[in-house]
């Protein structure tokens, strides 16, 4: 059976920055099709790799790809926000490196039935975990006006959020909105002609917003940044790839809080707030994909990699 193609973003940069110890313990918190995991597993000898994904289909596919290294890998159907708990459940007291790629994988975008894409007509779903109760259909048809408008504005940074929300409310008053194609049509109808002439697809920001809401993506990133770094061993590396400003802001803030979280006045001779630094930024600015990578994989264009080290 042919497996879907997926190109791992910032692959070399991630592997280089993890400083992989062949005897160490590593976490790929967002397994996907296993491109990053493959390169980590190849470098292990007596070490262990914990691969986590909330999408069972991704685990099935990646496990086939990673079969030659199966003896050093633990596959976990779970959420990366619970990385600390997952490690403890496996009897591991820490990790030497953690990698989180926060993007939606290419198969999820490309497989019509998942409902992530505005390019194909499909049922309104957008769940990364097919067993989760909340779907895009529920968000679009049942959430109230204020809640819908807020996610389109905050999560999608959609400047026509109010117009799109009004159009959704008007259509669903007639009949439920069932498919991505219907939703795209509604979004188009709400936007001015000038916006429809822009290079970016008119539904891109709204679909992003709804997907984030369905999967609680920002909440999961916040919970991961609050707990996962505590499981890093001294010198261990945290690598996080984000794809839009909201995610990157959470990651940047989470690192800064552990690096520069002292709340004492600048003029205070010593720290009295009790702050203890636990992370150190390896690079002050995020690492961006090269022009060559962007040419080969346009989906990498918005990627940003932030790297921190446990101190």
C-alpha positions in Angstrom: 0.0 0.0 0.0 1.4 3.4 -1.0 1.9 5.7 2.0 1.1 9.4 1.6 4.1 11.7 1.0 5.1 14.1 3.7 8.2 16.3 3.9 9.4 17.0 7.4 10.0 20.7 8.0 13.3 22.0 9.2 14.5 18.4 9.6 18.3 19.0 9.6 18.0 22.0 11.9 15.9 20.0 14.4 18.3 17.0 14.4 21.3 19.2 14.7 19.9 21.1 17.6 18.7 18.1 19.6 22.3 17.0 20.1 21.3 13.4 20.1 23.0 11.0 22.5 22.8 7.4 21.2 22.0 6.3 24.8 19.5 9.1 25.5 15.7 9.3 25.8 13.9 11.5 23.2 10.3 12.5 22.6 8.6 13.2 19.3 5.4 14.7 20.6 3.8 15.2 17.2 4.7 12.0 15.3 2.8 12.6 12.1 4.3 10.3 9.4 7.5 10.0 11.4 10.0 11.9 9.4 11.7 13.5 12.4 11.4 10.3 14.4 13.1 8.3 11.7 16.2 10.5 11.9 16.2 10.4 15.7 15.8 6.6 15.8 18.6 6.0 13.3 21.0 7.8 15.8 20.0 5.8 18.9 21.9 2.7 20.0 20.8 1.9 23.6 18.5 4.9 23.8 14.7 5.2 23.6 12.3 7.3 21.5 8.8 8.0 22.6 6.5 8.9 19.7 3.2 10.6 20.5 0.2 11.4 18.3 -3.5 12.0 18.9 -4.2 10.7 15.4 -4.3 6.9 15.4 -4.0 6.7 11.6 -0.7 8.6 11.9 0.6 6.2 14.4 -0.4 3.2 12.2 1.4 4.7 9.2 4.5 5.9 11.0 4.9 2.6 12.8 5.2 0.8 9.5 7.8 3.3 8.3 9.7 3.0 11.6 9.5 -0.8 11.8 13.3 -1.4 11.4 13.8 0.6 14.7 10.8 -0.7 16.5 12.9 -2.1 19.4 13.9 1.4 20.5 10.5 3.1 20.1 7.4 3.4 22.2 4.3 4.5 20.3 1.6 6.3 22.3 -1.9 7.4 21.2 -2.2 10.5 23.3 -1.8 14.3 23.3 1.5 16.1 23.4 0.2 18.4 26.1 0.4 15.3 28.4 4.0 14.6 27.6 5.1 14.7 31.2 2.4 12.2 32.3 3.1 9.9 29.3 6.8 9.7 30.2 6.0 8.9 33.8 3.5 6.2 32.7 6.3 4.6 30.7 8.6 4.6 33.8 10.8 7.3 32.5 12.0 10.0 34.9 13.1 12.5 32.1 14.2 13.0 28.6 17.3 14.3 26.9 15.4 16.0 24.1 11.9 16.8 23.0 10.6 17.8 19.6 7.1 19.3 18.8 6.0 20.1 15.3 2.8 22.0 15.7 1.7 22.0 12.1 -1.1 19.9 10.6 0.5 17.1 8.6 0.2 17.0 4.8 -2.0 13.8 4.8 -4.5 15.4 7.1 -4.7 18.4 4.8 -4.7 16.3 1.6 -7.1 13.5 2.6 -10.6 14.8 1.6 -12.5 12.9 4.3 -10.8 14.6 7.2 -12.4 17.9 6.3 -9.3 20.1 6.9 -8.9 21.4 3.4 -10.8 24.3 1.8 -9.7 22.9 -1.6 -12.0 19.8 -1.5 -15.6 19.2 -0.6 -15.9 17.0 2.5 -18.0 16.6 5.7 -17.2 19.3 8.3 -14.9 17.4 10.6 -11.4 18.7 11.2 -10.7 16.5 14.2 -7.0 15.4 14.6 -8.3 12.7 17.0 -11.2 10.9 15.3 -12.5 9.8 18.7 -12.9 13.4 20.0 -16.5 14.6 20.4 -16.2 18.2 19.0 -16.3 18.6 15.2 -16.2 21.6 12.8 -19.9 20.9 12.1 -20.7 21.6 15.7 -18.6 24.8 15.8 -20.2 26.1 12.6 -23.8 25.2 13.3 -24.1 25.5 17.1 -21.6 28.1 18.5 -23.2 31.5 19.2 -22.4 34.7 17.3 -19.9 36.1 19.8 -18.0 32.8 20.1 -17.8 32.3 16.3 -16.7 35.9 15.7 -14.1 35.6 18.5 -12.4 32.5 17.0 -12.4 33.9 13.5 -10.8 37.2 14.7 -8.4 35.8 17.3 -7.4 32.4 15.9 -7.7 33.2 12.2 -6.8 36.9 12.4 -9.6 37.4 9.9 -10.4 41.0 9.3 -13.8 40.2 7.9 -14.8 38.0 10.9 -18.0 39.8 11.6 -19.2 39.6 8.0 -18.4 35.9 7.8 -20.0 35.2 11.1 -23.2 37.0 9.9 -23.2 34.9 6.7 -22.8 31.7 8.6 -25.7 32.6 11.0 -28.0 33.5 8.1 -27.3 30.2 6.2 -27.6 27.9 9.2 -30.9 29.5 10.0 -32.2 28.0 6.8 -30.5 24.6 7.1 -27.5 23.1 8.7 -24.1 23.6 7.1 -22.7 20.1 6.4 -19.7 20.3 4.2 -16.4 22.2 3.7 -17.6 23.2 0.2 -20.7 24.9 1.6 -18.6 26.7 4.2 -16.2 28.0 1.5 -19.2 29.3 -0.5 -20.5 31.1 2.5 -17.2 32.7 3.3 -16.7 33.8 -0.3 -20.2 35.4 -0.3 -19.4 37.5 2.8 -16.1 38.9 1.5 -15.7 42.1 -0.6 -14.5 41.7 -4.2 -11.1 43.2 -3.4 -10.5 40.4 -0.8 -11.4 37.7 -3.2 -8.7 39.0 -5.6 -6.0 38.5 -3.0 -3.4 35.7 -3.6 -4.4 33.9 -0.4 -7.5 31.7 -0.6 -10.4 33.5 1.0 -11.3 30.6 3.3 -7.7 30.0 4.6 -7.9 32.1 7.7 -11.4 30.9 8.7 -10.5 27.3 8.2 -7.4 27.8 10.4 -9.5 29.4 13.1 -12.1 26.6 13.1 -9.4 23.9 13.1 -7.7 25.5 16.1 -11.0 25.7 18.0 -12.0 22.1 17.2 -8.7 20.7 18.4 -8.0 23.2 21.2 -4.6 23.7 19.6 -3.5 26.8 21.5 -4.6 25.4 24.8 -2.6 22.2 24.1 0.5 24.3 23.3 0.1 26.2 26.5 -0.2 23.1 28.6 2.8 21.5 26.9 5.0 24.6 27.6 3.8 24.6 31.2 4.7 21.0 31.9 6.9 19.2 29.3 10.2 21.2 30.0 10.1 20.0 33.6 10.8 16.5 32.3 14.0 17.6 30.4 17.3 16.5 32.0 20.1 19.0 32.5 21.4 19.9 29.0 18.4 18.5 27.3 17.0 20.3 24.3 13.5 21.5 23.6 12.7 22.1 19.9 9.3 23.5 18.8 8.2 24.3 15.3 5.2 26.6 14.9 3.4 27.8 11.9 1.5 30.9 12.9 2.0 33.8 15.2 -0.3 32.7 17.9 1.5 29.4 18.5 4.9 31.0 18.2 4.0 33.7 20.8 3.0 31.0 23.3 6.3 29.1 22.7 8.4 32.3 22.9 6.6 33.4 26.1 6.9 30.0 27.7 10.6 29.9 27.1 11.1 33.5 28.3 9.1 32.8 31.5 11.5 30.0 32.4 14.6 32.0 31.3 13.9 35.5 32.5 10.9 35.1 34.9 12.3 37.1 37.9 9.7 39.7 39.0 12.0 41.6 41.3 12.6 45.3 40.6 15.6 46.0 38.4 17.3 47.9 41.2 17.0 45.0 43.7 20.5 43.8 44.7 19.4 40.2 44.9 16.4 38.1 43.7 13.8 37.7 46.4 10.9 36.4 44.3 12.3 32.9 44.3 12.7 32.6 40.5 15.0 29.8 39.3 16.0 29.7 35.7 15.2 26.3 34.1 15.6 27.1 30.3 18.1 28.9 28.2 17.3 30.1 24.7 19.8 28.5 22.3 18.9 31.0 19.6 17.5 34.5 20.3 15.6 34.5 17.1 13.6 31.6 15.6 15.3 29.4 13.0 13.6 29.8 9.6 13.6 27.5 6.6 16.0 28.1 3.8 14.9 29.4 0.4 15.9 26.0 -1.0 13.6 24.2 1.5 10.7 26.6 0.7 11.1 25.9 -3.0 11.0 22.2 -2.4 8.2 22.3 0.2 6.1 25.5 0.0 4.2 24.5 3.2 7.4 25.2 5.1 7.3 28.9 4.3 5.7 30.0 7.6 7.6 27.6 9.9 9.6 28.9 12.9 11.8 26.7 15.1 12.6 27.8 18.6 15.2 25.9 20.6 15.9 26.0 24.4 18.1 24.0 26.7 17.5 22.9 30.2 19.9 24.5 32.7 
